[in-house]
Amino acid sequence: MQVSSKFGVSALTCCALFFTGCQQYVKTPAQPSPEEVAANQFNLQGKIGVRTPQQSGSAFFTWVQDRNEYDIELSGILGVGKTQISGKPGQVQLNSAKTGLIEAETPEELLERATGWQAPITHLVDWVQARPATTQAKIQRDTAQRPQQIIEDGWTVDLSYNETATVPNKLILKQALESGQENRITMVIQNR
């Protein structure tokens, strides 16, 4: 029972972190450029793990992003503990057997309701595409001039690539805490 409870909390944390990170901030101009539209259409599959000072857990994910709308499915081994997250501007929903339906206007609000965390998770759409989400980001590049590390809004994102790929296959997101510990999210993208 305790393992199941820990998995449920961990899966919820993973889901909330991952799935709510799919909505973009509204940018000016209101109409995205053709490059932004193409870039914000993707289908990812992989595994996500979350480790905090209080808990840890992992889940498999499928993330379909179509411009500003997305659907994410999280599940444990053999599909156990399935959670659905969907969103569009102004409406984000998380639904699982353990939590029921949780709704919010933004991914950040949903994350806080579901887990108590506050984080700029909206940036995930940009980070999985190897780009910063804001103009204030600090970027370190590898020898191929790909972003290798992005420091932005209190998070350090380390990106890893397969050979000559231009988008990462692995992201490690770290948030330093005042206690000297950290929140860490590891995202492995197996299929794009």
C-alpha positions as CSV (number, residue, x, y, z in Angstrom):
1,M,0.0,0.0,0.0
2,Q,2.8,2.4,0.9
3,V,4.6,1.7,-2.5
4,S,1.3,2.3,-4.4
5,S,0.8,5.6,-2.5
6,K,4.3,6.8,-3.2
7,F,3.9,5.8,-6.8
8,G,0.6,7.7,-7.1
9,V,2.1,10.9,-5.6
10,S,5.2,10.5,-7.7
11,A,3.2,9.9,-10.9
12,L,1.0,12.9,-10.1
13,T,4.1,15.0,-9.6
14,C,5.6,13.8,-12.9
15,C,2.3,14.3,-14.7
16,A,1.7,17.7,-13.4
17,L,5.3,18.8,-14.1
18,F,5.5,17.4,-17.5
19,F,2.0,17.8,-18.8
20,T,1.4,21.3,-17.6
21,G,4.6,22.4,-19.3
22,C,3.1,22.2,-22.7
23,Q,1.3,25.5,-23.0
24,Q,3.1,28.5,-24.2
25,Y,3.0,32.0,-22.9
26,V,1.2,34.4,-25.2
27,K,3.8,36.3,-27.2
28,T,3.6,39.5,-29.3
29,P,2.5,39.5,-32.0
30,A,-0.6,37.4,-31.4
31,Q,-0.1,35.5,-34.7
32,P,2.9,33.2,-34.5
33,S,5.4,33.1,-37.4
34,P,5.3,30.0,-39.7
35,E,8.6,28.9,-38.1
36,E,7.0,29.0,-34.6
37,V,3.9,27.1,-35.8
38,A,6.0,24.3,-37.3
39,A,8.3,24.2,-34.3
40,N,5.4,23.9,-31.9
41,Q,3.9,20.8,-33.6
42,F,5.5,17.6,-32.3
43,N,4.8,14.2,-30.9
44,L,7.2,12.9,-28.2
45,Q,7.4,9.6,-26.3
46,G,9.7,8.7,-23.5
47,K,10.2,8.5,-19.8
48,I,10.2,11.3,-17.1
49,G,11.5,11.1,-13.6
50,V,11.1,13.5,-10.7
51,R,13.2,13.7,-7.6
52,T,12.6,16.2,-4.8
53,P,13.8,16.1,-1.2
54,Q,10.4,14.6,-0.2
55,Q,9.8,12.0,-2.9
56,S,10.8,10.5,-6.3
57,G,9.1,8.7,-9.1
58,S,8.9,8.1,-12.8
59,A,6.4,7.6,-15.6
60,F,6.3,6.9,-19.3
61,F,4.8,9.7,-21.4
62,T,3.3,10.5,-24.7
63,W,3.0,14.2,-25.5
64,V,1.3,15.6,-28.6
65,Q,1.7,19.3,-29.1
66,D,-0.3,21.1,-31.8
67,R,0.6,24.8,-31.6
68,N,-1.0,26.0,-28.3
69,E,-3.0,22.8,-27.6
70,Y,-1.6,19.6,-26.2
71,D,-2.5,16.2,-24.9
72,I,-0.2,14.3,-22.6
73,E,-0.6,10.8,-21.2
74,L,1.4,9.5,-18.3
75,S,1.5,5.9,-17.2
76,G,3.6,3.6,-15.0
77,I,4.9,0.2,-15.9
78,L,2.4,-1.8,-18.0
79,G,0.1,1.2,-18.3
80,V,-0.7,1.3,-14.5
81,G,-1.7,4.6,-13.0
82,K,-2.7,6.4,-16.3
83,T,-3.1,10.2,-16.1
84,Q,-4.3,12.4,-18.9
85,I,-3.4,16.1,-19.2
86,S,-4.8,18.3,-21.8
87,G,-4.6,22.0,-22.4
88,K,-5.2,25.0,-24.5
89,P,-4.8,28.7,-23.7
90,G,-6.8,29.5,-20.5
91,Q,-7.8,25.9,-19.7
92,V,-5.7,23.0,-18.4
93,Q,-7.0,19.7,-17.1
94,L,-5.4,16.8,-15.3
95,N,-7.5,13.6,-14.9
96,S,-6.5,10.4,-13.2
97,A,-8.2,7.7,-11.1
98,K,-6.3,8.8,-8.0
99,T,-7.0,12.5,-8.2
100,G,-10.1,12.8,-10.3
101,L,-10.3,15.9,-12.5
102,I,-8.2,19.0,-11.6
103,E,-8.7,22.1,-13.7
104,A,-6.8,25.4,-13.9
105,E,-6.2,28.4,-16.2
106,T,-2.4,27.9,-16.6
107,P,0.0,25.0,-16.3
108,E,1.7,26.7,-13.4
109,E,-1.6,27.0,-11.5
110,L,-2.3,23.3,-12.1
111,L,1.1,22.3,-10.9
112,E,0.7,24.3,-7.7
113,R,-2.8,22.8,-7.1
114,A,-1.6,19.2,-7.8
115,T,1.7,19.3,-6.0
116,G,2.3,22.6,-4.2
117,W,5.3,23.4,-6.5
118,Q,5.8,26.7,-8.2
119,A,7.8,26.5,-11.4
120,P,7.9,28.1,-14.9
121,I,6.9,24.8,-16.5
122,T,5.4,26.5,-19.5
123,H,9.0,26.7,-20.7
124,L,9.2,23.0,-21.5
125,V,7.7,23.5,-24.9
126,D,10.8,25.6,-25.8
127,W,13.3,23.5,-23.9
128,V,12.5,20.2,-25.6
129,Q,13.1,22.0,-28.9
130,A,16.6,23.2,-27.7
131,R,15.7,26.8,-27.4
132,P,15.3,29.3,-24.5
133,A,11.8,30.5,-23.5
134,T,12.8,34.0,-22.7
135,T,15.3,36.7,-23.8
136,Q,16.8,36.6,-20.3
137,A,18.1,33.1,-20.6
138,K,21.8,32.3,-20.3
139,I,22.9,29.8,-22.9
140,Q,26.0,27.6,-23.1
141,R,26.6,25.9,-26.4
142,D,28.4,22.7,-27.4
143,T,31.1,22.5,-30.2
144,A,28.3,22.1,-32.7
145,Q,26.7,25.4,-31.5
146,R,23.7,23.5,-30.0
147,P,22.4,24.7,-26.6
148,Q,24.0,22.5,-24.1
149,Q,22.8,24.3,-21.0
150,I,20.0,26.9,-20.5
151,I,19.7,28.8,-17.2
152,E,16.3,30.4,-17.0
153,D,13.8,31.5,-14.3
154,G,15.6,29.7,-11.5
155,W,16.1,26.4,-13.4
156,T,19.3,25.0,-15.0
157,V,18.5,22.8,-18.0
158,D,21.2,20.4,-19.3
159,L,20.5,19.1,-22.8
160,S,22.0,16.0,-24.4
161,Y,21.9,15.1,-28.1
162,N,22.3,12.0,-30.2
163,E,25.2,12.5,-32.6
164,T,24.3,15.2,-35.1
165,A,20.7,15.8,-33.9
166,T,19.5,19.4,-33.5
167,V,17.0,18.6,-30.8
168,P,17.8,16.9,-27.5
169,N,17.1,13.3,-26.6
170,K,17.6,14.0,-22.8
171,L,16.9,17.0,-20.6
172,I,17.9,17.3,-16.9
173,L,16.1,20.2,-15.2
174,K,17.5,21.3,-11.8
175,Q,16.1,23.9,-9.4
176,A,18.3,24.7,-6.4
177,L,16.5,25.0,-3.1
178,E,17.4,27.2,-0.1
179,S,18.1,24.1,1.9
180,G,21.0,23.3,-0.4
181,Q,19.0,20.4,-1.9
182,E,17.3,20.5,-5.3
183,N,14.3,19.5,-7.3
184,R,15.3,17.5,-10.4
185,I,13.4,16.4,-13.4
186,T,15.0,14.0,-15.9
187,M,13.3,13.6,-19.3
188,V,14.4,11.0,-21.8
189,I,12.9,11.4,-25.3
190,Q,12.9,8.0,-27.0
191,N,10.8,8.9,-30.1
192,R,10.0,12.1,-31.9
